[in-house]
Amino acid sequence: MSSISSVGGSSQAWAALSAQRSQQQAKMFAKVDTDGSGSVDASELGKLLTKVSEKTGTSVGDASEVLKTMDSDGDGALSSD
């Protein structure tokens, strides 16, 4: 019986971690979405990529090209989804 109850505890721990990760992702997205539009456009993505490049010392790529690759619905912006 103890193994069954520990499985329940594990699922609760995974659910808590998942919720925490979702909250962290939402905070990160909001930080990049500087105009508060609910999406990240090429300009906002460019600012993020520039900061990443400066901190890591590596080129991350062109924001327009990265946006094209990541923009699954083709609207020219990234949603939090």
C-alpha positions, 0 to 999 in steps of 0.5 A: 500500500505504501508504494501506491500512496507514494505514486500519488505523491509523485504525481502531485510533485510533478504537477507542482513542477509543471505549474511552476515551469508554466509560471516561469515561462509566462514571466519570461514571455512577458519580459520579452513582450515589452509592448504588452501586446501578448505576442513577440514581434521581430523587434522584441525578438531582436532585442532578446537575441542581442542580449543573449549574444552579448551575454554568451559571446556567440551569435544567435542569429537574425531575428527575422530568420529566427521568427520565420522558423518559430512562427508556426501560424505565419502571423509575423509574431510569436504567441506564448503558445 
